[in-house]
Amino acid sequence: MNTSNKVIPLHTKSSIDDQASIWLVRLDNGNLSAQLKKELRIWLSADKRHQVALKAMADIWNDMDEVLSMINDENASENVSIWPILTPIFKPFLLAASISFLSVFIWLAIPFDVEKNSYVTSIGQQMDATFDDGSIIHLNTNSHIETEFSDEKRIIKLIKGEALFEVAHDPQRPFIVYVGDRLVQAIGTKFVVHLKSDNIQVTVTDGKVRMSKVALNTNLSDIQQLNSTTIQEGDVFIAKGEKVIAVNNKAPELTHFKPENIKRELSWLDGKLIFDNEKLYDVIEEINRYVDIEIVLKDPSLHNLRISGRFDLGDSEALIEAIELSFNIKSERIDSKRILLTKKIII
C-alpha cells in the first residue's frame, strides 16, 4: 500500500505528533513485527502525551469525512465538487486507520509477548516437554496443564492429574504452578504436583518451593509473584525430601521421606509403580489411574491389607494375580470395564 498520500495531511509542528502520525501509518499498513510492537509499547509508555497524540491522530483520520465535506461546501465561491474524486482515495484509509487504532489498543491491553500452550495426556499416556527457558515438564497419566510464559513470569495451571517440574533457574521470571486454591512457586528446583479429588500433594525432590493460598478460578494473567519479604497465613515452605498434602481449608500437612524413597516417588517416570508396605486400597486407587479397567475393592475388611511390589504401568493383570496369590482374594469381571475383588469363601 502506498503510504505517501497519508503522511502529508498528518504532519504537524509537534515532534510528538509527527511520531504519532508515523506510528499510525505503520499500524495502517498492518502486520507489525514483534520488534516494532515492542518499540511502540515503549514509546507509548514513555510519556502520557504519546497515547493522547496517537488517539488524536486517529480522530483526525476519522474526521476526514467532515473536512472533505467542508471543501465541497455548496456556498463556496466556486461550486466545484472534488468529493467524488477524493472519496475513493480517502475512504479506505479512514476505515483502515480506525480498525488499526482499535487493534493496537486490543493488543496493548493483552501483552503480545505472552506464550500460551496446553498439554494433555489420556489414561495410561505420559508426556515430556521442554519449554523455551529450559524447564522440563513430565506429565503423568490422565493429566492436563495450561501454560502462560512471558518476560515477567512463568505460570502453569494444573487442571487435573500430576506433573513433575524441573525448573530452569531464572530469578527474573518466577515459576509458579497454580493448582486448586494453591500457588506453588519455585526458582530453581524439581518438584511434583498432584491434584487429587480431595487434596493437593506437592513433593519436592530437589531445592525448595513455597505454597500459598489463592482464590479459586483466578485468571492466570492476574497471578503475581509471591512477595519474598512477606509470609501470609497458611504459607508453607517445602524443601527436598518433604511432601505437603493440602485439603480444602485445613492446615497443610507436611511429612518427610527418606532420600532413598525419592526413586519410589518418581518410579512412574520409568514406567513402573513401586509399593512398600502400603494399604491395598491406596495401591488399587493408584493402579486405576493408569488403566481403562477399574479395579473395585468394596469390602472394607480388605482395604487395610498391606502390600509391597514392583509393577509395570498399566499391567493390572500382574497386580491382580499378585493379590490373589498373596491374600485370600478372588477376582471377578463384572463387565468390560470393571473387575471386582472379594474374599474367597472357604467351604
GUKE-192673 format. One line per 2 residues: number of its first residue (from 1); their letters; for each residue x, y, z of C-alpha. Coordinates in nm, 4 decimals. Example, Ala and Ser with C-alpha at 12.3 -4.5 7.8 and 13.67 -1.06 7.14 Angstrom:
REM residues 2
1> AS> 1.2300 -0.4500 0.7800 | 1.3670 -0.1060 0.7140
END
This chain:
REM residues 347
1> MN> 0.0000 0.0000 0.0000 | 0.1322 0.3493 -0.0900
3> TS> 0.1684 0.5483 0.2330 | 0.2811 0.8824 0.0858
5> NK> -0.0800 1.0040 0.0467 | -0.1378 0.9592 0.4195
7> VI> 0.1801 1.1096 0.5613 | 0.1304 1.4597 0.4198
9> PL> -0.2004 1.5564 0.5931 | -0.0782 1.4170 0.9265
11> HT> 0.2346 1.6354 0.9615 | 0.2210 1.8916 1.2463
13> KS> 0.4686 2.1249 1.4162 | 0.4888 1.8982 1.7181
15> SI> 0.7557 1.6267 1.7113 | 0.5259 1.4064 1.9216
17> DD> 0.2501 1.4484 1.6662 | 0.4975 1.3670 1.3909
19> QA> 0.5928 1.0469 1.5693 | 0.2266 0.9611 1.6271
21> SI> 0.1488 1.0072 1.2603 | 0.4327 0.7767 1.1635
23> WL> 0.3091 0.5091 1.4048 | -0.0456 0.5416 1.2724
25> VR> 0.0762 0.4883 0.9170 | 0.2714 0.1816 1.0295
27> LD> -0.0379 0.0465 1.2040 | -0.2469 0.1056 0.8932
29> NG> -0.0008 -0.0962 0.6886 | -0.0676 -0.3852 0.9309
31> NL> 0.1455 -0.6866 1.0287 | 0.3763 -0.5040 1.2668
33> SA> 0.6792 -0.7115 1.3521 | 0.7384 -0.8164 1.7113
35> QL> 1.0224 -0.5625 1.7294 | 0.8027 -0.2751 1.6070
37> KK> 0.5287 -0.3719 1.8513 | 0.7805 -0.3646 2.1324
39> EL> 0.9079 -0.0231 2.0185 | 0.5527 0.1118 2.0054
41> RI> 0.4792 -0.0130 2.3569 | 0.7972 0.1566 2.4819
43> WL> 0.7076 0.4804 2.3022 | 0.3543 0.4841 2.4438
45> SA> 0.4673 0.4129 2.7985 | 0.7452 0.6731 2.7886
47> DK> 0.5085 0.9722 2.8018 | 0.1329 1.0016 2.8573
49> RH> 0.1244 1.2594 2.5800 | 0.2191 0.9901 2.3317
51> QV> -0.1072 0.7999 2.3860 | -0.3028 1.1255 2.3615
53> AL> -0.1256 1.2175 2.0366 | -0.1863 0.8768 1.8813
55> KA> -0.5560 0.8928 1.9652 | -0.5736 1.2480 1.8287
57> MA> -0.4155 1.1338 1.5026 | -0.6712 0.8549 1.4729
59> DI> -0.9521 1.1034 1.5414 | -0.8187 1.3259 1.2636
61> WN> -0.8414 1.0344 1.0240 | -1.1935 0.9586 1.1364
63> DM> -1.2922 1.3267 1.0982 | -1.1608 1.3445 0.7421
65> DE> -1.5159 1.2951 0.6100 | -1.6180 1.6239 0.7688
67> VL> -1.3131 1.8071 0.6346 | -1.3767 1.6916 0.2803
69> SM> -1.7424 1.7885 0.3072 | -1.6391 2.1430 0.4041
71> IN> -1.4191 2.1625 0.0971 | -1.7222 2.0713 -0.1114
73> DE> -1.9464 2.3334 0.0624 | -2.2212 2.4392 -0.1766
75> NA> -2.1810 2.8040 -0.0545 | -1.8204 2.8203 -0.1798
77> SE> -1.7438 3.0781 -0.4499 | -1.6694 2.8071 -0.6984
79> NV> -1.9020 2.5129 -0.6643 | -1.6528 2.2569 -0.7895
81> SI> -1.7209 1.9137 -0.6350 | -1.3993 1.7267 -0.5540
83> WP> -1.5655 1.4844 -0.3066 | -1.6476 1.2206 -0.5718
85> IL> -1.2804 1.2272 -0.6695 | -1.1297 1.2180 -0.3186
87> TP> -1.3751 0.9791 -0.1559 | -1.2432 0.6609 -0.3258
89> IF> -0.8921 0.7656 -0.2203 | -0.9524 0.8557 0.1443
91> KP> -1.2374 0.6268 0.2438 | -1.0265 0.3067 0.2588
93> FL> -0.7610 0.4929 0.4584 | -1.0134 0.6212 0.7094
95> LA> -1.1606 0.2770 0.7695 | -0.8192 0.1132 0.7915
97> AS> -0.6948 0.3737 1.0378 | -0.9985 0.3265 1.2578
99> IS> -0.9555 -0.0518 1.2592 | -0.5796 -0.0257 1.3159
101> FL> -0.6253 0.2101 1.6089 | -0.8738 -0.0279 1.7704
103> SV> -0.6409 -0.3209 1.7121 | -0.3413 -0.1558 1.8701
105> FI> -0.5260 -0.0962 2.1949 | -0.6527 -0.4520 2.1980
107> WL> -0.3016 -0.5947 2.1889 | -0.1739 -0.3254 2.4222
109> AI> -0.4237 -0.4479 2.6803 | -0.3070 -0.8069 2.6280
111> PF> 0.0741 -0.8373 2.6345 | 0.1933 -0.9619 2.2965
113> DV> 0.4874 -1.1460 2.4480 | 0.2713 -1.3993 2.6379
115> EK> 0.3072 -1.7510 2.5037 | 0.0172 -1.9811 2.5861
117> NS> 0.0105 -2.3596 2.5489 | -0.1933 -2.6576 2.6639
119> YV> -0.0718 -3.0124 2.7302 | -0.2986 -3.3151 2.7822
121> TS> -0.2438 -3.6868 2.8360 | -0.5029 -3.9628 2.8258
123> IG> -0.5305 -4.2615 3.0622 | -0.2066 -4.4608 3.0510
125> QQ> -0.0256 -4.1946 2.8471 | 0.2693 -3.9804 2.9594
127> MD> 0.4364 -3.6802 2.8012 | 0.7662 -3.4917 2.8330
129> AT> 0.8059 -3.1331 2.7139 | 1.0889 -2.8800 2.7278
131> FD> 0.9992 -2.5113 2.7465 | 1.1954 -2.2329 2.5776
133> DG> 1.3520 -2.1328 2.9093 | 1.4990 -2.4809 2.9520
135> SI> 1.2486 -2.6001 3.2127 | 1.1177 -2.9535 3.1656
137> IH> 0.7772 -3.0968 3.2457 | 0.6889 -3.4637 3.2795
139> LN> 0.3124 -3.5052 3.2529 | 0.1714 -3.8209 3.4077
141> TN> -0.1351 -4.0228 3.3084 | -0.4739 -3.8523 3.2541
143> SH> -0.3380 -3.5027 3.3199 | -0.3907 -3.1539 3.1809
145> IE> -0.1958 -2.8299 3.2208 | -0.2131 -2.4838 3.0662
147> TE> 0.0886 -2.2523 3.0492 | 0.1424 -1.8770 3.0136
149> FS> 0.5045 -1.7675 2.9726 | 0.6072 -1.4026 2.9384
151> DE> 0.9114 -1.1828 3.0012 | 0.7905 -1.1277 3.3602
153> KR> 0.6725 -1.4681 3.4814 | 0.6121 -1.8345 3.4064
155> II> 0.2666 -1.9583 3.5079 | 0.1373 -2.3151 3.4833
157> KL> -0.2135 -2.4234 3.5779 | -0.2559 -2.7895 3.6697
159> IK> -0.6159 -2.8611 3.5793 | -0.6051 -3.2316 3.6607
161> GE> -0.3622 -3.5133 3.7196 | 0.0064 -3.4983 3.8081
163> AL> 0.3207 -3.3362 3.6742 | 0.6893 -3.3219 3.7629
165> FE> 0.8575 -2.9860 3.7047 | 1.2318 -2.9406 3.6550
167> VA> 1.2655 -2.5636 3.6788 | 1.5384 -2.3713 3.4984
169> HD> 1.6911 -2.1030 3.7213 | 1.5693 -1.7557 3.6251
171> PQ> 1.5290 -1.5157 3.9220 | 1.3797 -1.2501 3.6949
173> RP> 1.0873 -1.4743 3.5978 | 0.9205 -1.6613 3.8844
175> FI> 0.7994 -2.0125 3.8079 | 0.4514 -2.0586 3.9596
177> VY> 0.2190 -2.3591 3.9487 | -0.1475 -2.2793 4.0127
179> VG> -0.3467 -2.5812 4.1323 | -0.6871 -2.5792 4.3031
181> DR> -0.6692 -2.2985 4.5602 | -0.2890 -2.3045 4.5928
183> LV> 0.0130 -2.1420 4.4334 | 0.3454 -2.3253 4.4342
185> QA> 0.6414 -2.1031 4.3483 | 0.9982 -2.2095 4.2773
187> IG> 1.3062 -2.0547 4.1189 | 1.5404 -2.3477 4.0571
189> TK> 1.4131 -2.6812 4.1789 | 1.2450 -3.0108 4.0999
191> FV> 0.9053 -3.0966 4.2397 | 0.5865 -3.2931 4.1745
193> VH> 0.2331 -3.1548 4.1982 | -0.0567 -3.3995 4.2118
195> LK> -0.4182 -3.2817 4.2076 | -0.6442 -3.5485 4.3588
197> SD> -1.0184 -3.5430 4.4113 | -0.9894 -3.4451 4.7779
199> NI> -0.6425 -3.2919 4.8156 | -0.3368 -3.1355 4.6580
201> QV> 0.0013 -3.3009 4.7031 | 0.3370 -3.1311 4.6487
203> TV> 0.6545 -3.3400 4.6684 | 0.9947 -3.1710 4.6443
205> TD> 1.2799 -3.3879 4.5206 | 1.5335 -3.1062 4.4866
207> GK> 1.5531 -2.7446 4.6001 | 1.2724 -2.5627 4.7771
209> VR> 0.9251 -2.4293 4.6961 | 0.6675 -2.2099 4.8644
211> MS> 0.2966 -2.2944 4.8795 | 0.0407 -2.0181 4.9323
213> KV> -0.3361 -1.9808 4.9270 | -0.5127 -1.8197 4.6332
215> AL> -0.8735 -1.7744 4.5276 | -1.0273 -2.0477 4.3149
217> NT> -1.0658 -1.9777 3.9414 | -0.8110 -1.6968 3.9433
219> NL> -0.7100 -1.5888 3.5932 | -0.3527 -1.6803 3.5099
221> SD> -0.2835 -1.3242 3.3959 | -0.3802 -1.1984 3.7449
223> IQ> -0.1337 -1.4201 3.9310 | 0.1604 -1.2213 4.0600
225> QL> 0.4983 -1.3197 4.2011 | 0.4811 -1.4081 4.5704
227> NS> 0.6378 -1.1398 4.7875 | 0.9559 -1.2927 4.9271
229> TT> 0.9613 -1.0478 5.2193 | 0.6070 -1.1210 5.3371
231> IQ> 0.4759 -1.4500 5.4692 | 0.0992 -1.4911 5.4600
233> EG> -0.1046 -1.7063 5.6939 | -0.1090 -2.0613 5.5641
235> DV> 0.2163 -2.0295 5.3653 | 0.4292 -2.3432 5.3707
237> FI> 0.7926 -2.3802 5.2644 | 0.8699 -2.7281 5.1316
239> AK> 1.2284 -2.8493 5.0980 | 1.3939 -3.1500 4.9361
241> GE> 1.2643 -3.4741 5.0834 | 0.9364 -3.3219 5.2027
243> KV> 0.5768 -3.3639 5.0926 | 0.2767 -3.1444 5.1723
245> IA> -0.0855 -3.2510 5.1495 | -0.3388 -2.9659 5.1412
247> VN> -0.7060 -3.0460 5.1981 | -0.9581 -2.7655 5.1416
249> NK> -0.9372 -2.5122 5.4255 | -0.7399 -2.7344 5.6633
251> AP> -0.3824 -2.6531 5.7536 | -0.1422 -2.8240 5.5107
253> EL> 0.0178 -3.1423 5.6440 | 0.3932 -3.1694 5.5959
255> TH> 0.5713 -3.5043 5.6026 | 0.9309 -3.6162 5.5397
257> FK> 1.0516 -3.9053 5.3281 | 1.3951 -4.0628 5.3144
259> PE> 1.6277 -3.9804 5.0232 | 1.6253 -4.3442 4.9147
261> NI> 1.2474 -4.3183 4.8696 | 1.2746 -4.0470 4.6058
263> KR> 1.3176 -4.3163 4.3415 | 0.9952 -4.4779 4.4558
265> EL> 0.8153 -4.1426 4.4479 | 0.9239 -4.0949 4.0866
267> SW> 0.9053 -4.4551 3.9667 | 0.6283 -4.3649 3.7213
269> LD> 0.8867 -4.1777 3.5156 | 1.0472 -4.5161 3.4387
271> GK> 0.7155 -4.6822 3.3601 | 0.6999 -4.8558 3.6992
273> LI> 0.4988 -4.8363 4.0185 | 0.6748 -4.9387 4.3404
275> FD> 0.4825 -5.0052 4.6607 | 0.6369 -5.0579 5.0016
277> NE> 0.4056 -5.1919 5.2715 | 0.1151 -4.9769 5.1544
279> KL> -0.2582 -5.0205 5.2035 | -0.4262 -5.2300 4.9388
281> YD> -0.6945 -4.9640 4.8955 | -0.4304 -4.6990 4.8133
283> VI> -0.2499 -4.9370 4.5777 | -0.5703 -5.0118 4.3873
285> EE> -0.6508 -4.6399 4.3642 | -0.3062 -4.5704 4.2193
287> IN> -0.3214 -4.8558 3.9680 | -0.6640 -4.7402 3.8469
289> RY> -0.5096 -4.4133 3.7292 | -0.3184 -4.5958 3.4564
291> VD> -0.5706 -4.8452 3.3183 | -0.9058 -4.8287 3.1401
293> IE> -1.0424 -5.1119 3.3540 | -1.1480 -5.0138 3.7079
295> IV> -1.0500 -5.2483 3.9886 | -1.3226 -5.2377 4.2541
297> LK> -1.2457 -5.3163 4.6191 | -1.5723 -5.2785 4.8105
299> DP> -1.5168 -5.4995 5.1113 | -1.3837 -5.2660 5.3893
301> SL> -1.2030 -5.5578 5.5556 | -0.9679 -5.5699 5.2554
303> HN> -0.8786 -5.2001 5.2500 | -0.6033 -5.2089 5.5089
305> LR> -0.4212 -5.5178 5.3851 | -0.0549 -5.4268 5.3279
307> IS> 0.1175 -5.4950 5.0003 | 0.4646 -5.4426 4.8537
309> GR> 0.5802 -5.4935 4.4978 | 0.7047 -5.3518 4.1714
311> FD> 0.4699 -5.3421 3.8726 | 0.4764 -5.2148 3.5163
313> LG> 0.2450 -4.9232 3.4495 | -0.0865 -5.0401 3.3083
315> DS> -0.0248 -5.4074 3.3902 | -0.3300 -5.4558 3.6098
317> EA> -0.3363 -5.8286 3.5410 | 0.0008 -5.8776 3.7155
319> LI> -0.1205 -5.6833 4.0177 | -0.4440 -5.8819 4.0415
321> EA> -0.2513 -6.2057 4.0160 | -0.0135 -6.0955 4.2930
323> IE> -0.3065 -6.0026 4.5158 | -0.4787 -6.3374 4.4588
325> LS> -0.1599 -6.5274 4.5415 | -0.0756 -6.3201 4.8491
327> FN> -0.4182 -6.2908 5.0075 | -0.7377 -6.4907 5.0294
329> IK> -0.8917 -6.2918 4.7429 | -1.0559 -6.3749 4.4123
331> SE> -1.1212 -6.1541 4.1119 | -1.4412 -6.1423 3.9108
333> RI> -1.5003 -5.9441 3.5931 | -1.8256 -5.7534 3.6335
335> DS> -1.8284 -5.6115 3.2813 | -1.5813 -5.4941 3.0166
337> KR> -1.4725 -5.2027 3.2341 | -1.4748 -5.3351 3.5927
339> IL> -1.3121 -5.6130 3.7958 | -1.4374 -5.6895 4.1463
341> LT> -1.2016 -5.8168 4.4172 | -1.3664 -6.0100 4.7014
343> KK> -1.2729 -6.2548 4.9752 | -1.2651 -6.6190 4.8826
345> II> -1.5286 -6.8214 5.0571 | -1.3695 -7.1324 5.2080
347> I> -1.6082 -7.4251 5.2375
END
